[in-house]
Amino acid sequence: MQKGIKFRIYPNREQKNFIHQTLGCCRLIYNRGLAMRKESYEEGKKIGYTQTSAMLTELKRQEEFAFLKAADSIALQQSLRDLDRSFVNFFQKRASYPTFKSKHNRFQSYRTVNQKDNIRIVGRYIKLPKLGFVKIRQSMEVGKINHVTIEYTPAGKYFAVLNIDFEPEPRPNAGGTIGIDVGIKAFYSDSNGNTVSNPRYLERSMRKLIREQRRLSRKQKDSHNRGKQRLRVARVHEKIANQRNDFLQKQSTMLVRENQTICIEDLNVKGMIRNHKLAKSIASVSWAKFFKMLEYKASWYGNEIQRVPTMYPSSQTCSSCGYRNPRIKNLSIRIWECPKCHAVHDRDTNAGINILKKALQMQSA
């Protein structure tokens, strides 16, 4: 298998300038390739990566674009491969139509491939094509490096995302089987009666974020002070994202270590976000990212993820006798008594038990 590992890098001034020049060149080639494919499509012609790659070769021969020769040639080719992949995803209805890249987008990146060991970590430095040795903050050992993506974030930081070969080994776990019902008030409740509260990192930082956004809105456009304030706003957003990611990583790892089978709902998160009353809370709690972490960690370590259909009424069904109570559609009802068997249920714990039962039933069928 392959996986990505993200390390922060600390380029010097000359290396920073080269990174931004490479980002600009990759953006230029991507936009030229997109324009070329768009024009050909309107004329009824079909072109692909081969034609756009020939366009790049022709551009390098022109005196006007001689600066492209100084950039990492592999990074330029990879930008065209990214464009080709975008069109494949569009035609297979996995993504929208590709759009032109803007230099005003605060997040920028380019990718280059490891050829003849031209990307390697040596001590406290990483060797990168055209850049030379760049100081890196390495937090773990890495295997064979296949390619690296250089990222420039809105907070003004530089990162290297290494794609490495990874040999996962099944880890021993407690062998448990658990059903999980995610929520907004509680991040999730499980079939064992445990509840993990929602940390609400966005809501807790909202006052500071609003204050910094207001200060940004008062700064004069294109001024130096506006640039400094924009970094302050970006750092607030970055801290929220880092807190959320750390929480999700720890919770998903804990579940994988303690359970062999994890049962979850197959939620349509994109559809749920269309509810304007709950969109902000649903986006903040990051269910989709949490489920994705559970799935790839389960595939690494030999665990099993079971998904229950979206429309299964896990909250409305009594886990004791199976009676379905339509009144529980009201989200304000947190504890209810079954009219048939008179069992008293916590809404979320009951849903976790039902998800576990349904998943095991589907597994045995």
N, C-alpha and C positions, 0 to 999 in steps of 0.2 A: 504494500500500500504506500501511498504518499500522503504527506500532511504538511501544513504550513506552520512555520515558527517565526514569530515577529520579534525583532530586536531593534532597539533604538540605536541610531548611528549619529556620530558627531563630526560631520565634515568641516574642513577649514573653509576660509572665504573663497579660495580658488575652486575647491571642490563643489561648494554651493552654487557658484556661478555656472559651473559645467553641468550640474544637475538640472538647473533651470533652463539652460540652453537646450539640453536633451529633451526636456519636457516640452519645450516650444517646438522643437523639430518633430517630435512624435505627434504632437497635436496638429501641426501643419500637414504632415503626410496622411494622417487619419482623415482630416477634413477634405484634402485633395482626392483621396480615394473614394470617400463618400460622395462627393460631387460628381466624380467620374462615373460611378455606378448608377447614380440617380439619373444623370443625363442619358446614359446608355439604355436604362430601363424605359425612359420616356420615348426613346427612339425605337423601341421594340427589340433592342439587342440585349443579350445576356452575357455578362462578364463576371469574373470571379477574382480570386486571389492572384492568379498568374498574370492577368492583365494589369492589375494595380501594382504588382511587383515590378513589371516592366516599366510602368510609369515612373516609379521611384528611381530606377536605374537611369532613365532618360533625364530626370530632373537633376541628378548629380552631375551630369555632363554639361549642364547649362551654367554659365558664369554667374547668373543671377542667384542660383541656389548652390553655389560652391561651399557655403557654410555647412551643408548637410554632410560633407565628407568628414568633418571634424567630429560629428556625433557618433555614438555607438551604432554601427550598421545593423547589428542584430536587434537592437531596441526599435529601430525604424521598421524592420521587417515584422516584428512582433505586433506593432500597432496595426499593420495591415491584416495580420492574422486575427487580431481582436475584432476588426471591422468585419471580416468574413464570418466570424463566429456570430456576430450580432445579426447579420442577415440570415444565417441559418436558424437562429432562435426566432427571428421574426417570421420566417416562412413556415416554421413548425409551430407557430402560435404560442411560443413560450415567452415572448417579449414584444414590446412595441417597436415601431420603425426606428432605426438608428438616427440619432440627431448629431448635429455638429458640436464639437467640443469648443469651449470658450476658455480664454486665458483668465477670465474673471471667476471661474470656478475655483474655490479655495482649496479643494482637495485635488491633487494631481499625482499621477504615478506613471511609471514606465517599467517594462519588464525586459530582462536580458537573460540569455541562456548560458549555462556553464559549458564551455567547449575547451577541451585540453587543459582542464583544471585552472581556467582563468578566473574562477570564483572560488575562493577558499578562505578559511579563517586561520590566521596566524597570530597566536598570542591574543593581544587585546585589539587586533585590527582585522578587518575583512578586506580581501583583495577583490576589487571590482573592475570590470573592463573600462578602460579610458580614465577611470578615476584614481586608480592606484590603491594604496592602503588607506582605509578610512577607519577611524576609531569606532569601536562597537562595544555596546554593553551586553555581553552574552550571559544569559541566565541559565543555560542548559547546554549539554553536549548535543552535537548534530551529527547526522550520518552523511551520506553522499548528497551533495547539493545538485539538484537538477536545474533550477533556474531561480532567479531572485527578482523581486519587485521592489523598486525604490519608491517610497511614498513621501509626499510632502503634505502635511496636514494643515487644516485651517488655523491651528494653534502655533504654526511656525516650526514644527518639529519634523525631523527626518527619521524614517524607519526603513529597515530592510526586512522584507518578508521572504524567508527562504523556503522553497519547496524541496523537501528532502525525502529520501526513501525511508520507509518506516516498516519495521517487522513487528506487528503487534503480537503479544503473547497473552493467551487467556489468563485472567487473574482469578484467584479463588475469591468467592464472595460468600455471604452468609446463607445463600440459597433461598432467600425469601421470595414471595410472590405478592405483589402490591398493586392496588388500583389507585389512580391519582385523579382527582378532580381539581382543575385549576380554577382560580377565581380572581376577583379584583380586591375584595376586602382582605381575604387571606390568599397568599400566593398559590398555595395548594393545600388540600386536605386529603389524607390517604385513608385507605380501608382499615388501617389499624387504629384510627382515631387520632392520629397526630395532625397538627396544623402548623404550617409555616407561614408566618405573617408576611404581608407585602411590605418591603422596605420603603417604597414610595420615594425613591431618590429624586425623581423629577419634581414632585410636589414639595419635598423638603428644601430643594434649592430654588424654587420658583421665585421667592422674594428677591434673592440675590440676582437671579437671571433677569428679572424685570428691571431692577435698578440699573444693571449694566446695559441693558438694551435701551433704556431711556437716555442714559448718558451718551450712548452711541448715536442716537437719533438727533442729539443736539450738536454734534460735531459737524464742522464744515466739510462738505464733500471734497474728497481727494486731498484732505489736509493730513499732515503728519500725525496730529493728535487723533484723528479718526482711525488711522491705521493702528495706532497703539491700543485704542479702545476696542477695535474689532478683535484684536488678539485676546483681550480680557474676556470678551463675550465667548470667544471660541474655547477658551480654557475652562470656562464654567460648563459648557456643553461637553467638553472632553472628560471632565471629572465625573459628570453624571454617567456618561457612557462607560467609563472605566469601573465605577462602582457597580453598575448594573451587570456588566460582564463578569466581574469577580464573583458576585453573588450567584449568578446562573451557573458558572463553572463549578463552584463549591457544592451547590445543591445537586446538580446532575451527577457529579463524581460520587457524592455520598450515596445516592440512590443506586448507582451501578455497583458500588462496592457491597451494598447490603442486600441486594435482590438479584435473583437470576431472571425473573420475569417481571416486567414493568408494563402495566396496562394503562393506556391513556385514551382520551377522546380524539377522534379525527376531526378537529375543529377547522372550520373555514374562517381563518383569522382575517383574511382580506375582506370577506363579506361582512364580518362583524364590525370592522372598523368603519363601514359606511354608516353605522348608527352614530350620528353626530353627538349624541348625548354621552356615549361611552367611548368614543374614538380615542380621545386623549388618554384615558385610563388604560384601555386595552393596548395601545401602542407603548405606553410606559412600562407595563408589566412584562412585555416581550415573551408571550407564550410560544410563538413560532420559533424563536431562537432557542428557547429552553428545550422544546421537543427535538430540534435539530441536534443539539448537543447530546441529548439522551441517545439518539439514533446512532450517531457516529461513534460514541463511546461504547455503546452496546456491540456494534459491529467489530470494534477493536478487540474487546475483551471477552467475547463469547456470550454476552447476555442476549435476551430476547425482548423485543418490544411488540406488544399487541395493541392494535388500534380498534376502538369501538366506533361504529358508524355515527356520523354527526347527529342524526335525528333521533338517536336512542334517548328516551326520556329518563335519564339516570337520576335526575333530581326529583321527578314526580312519582317514581316507583318506590313502593315500600320494600325495603331490602329483606323484611321478615316474611311477608306473605305474598308479595308481588302485586298488591293492589295499586292501581294508578290513580293518583289524586290530581286532577287538572287544576285545582286551586293553587298549586305550588308553582304555577307559571309566574306568579307574582314574586319578583325578586326580593321584596321586603320581608317575606316570610322565611325566617332562618331556622326556626324549630317548629315542627308540626307533629300532630298525632294522627296515626293511621285510623280512619273511620271503621275499618274492618277488623283489625287485630289489636288496635289501641296501643301499638308500639310507638314510643316517642323517638323522633329522629332529629338529629342535627342535619340540616339540609346538605352541607358539603360532605360530611362523613358518610352519610347515606348514599350520596352520589358516588363516592369512591368505592364503596362496597358493591354497588350495582355495576360499576364499570369493571371491577374485578370479576364478578360472576359472569357478566356477558362475554368478556374476553376469553375466559376459560371455557365457556360453552362453545364459542366460535372455534376455539383451538381444538376441542375434542370432536367437533362435527366433521 
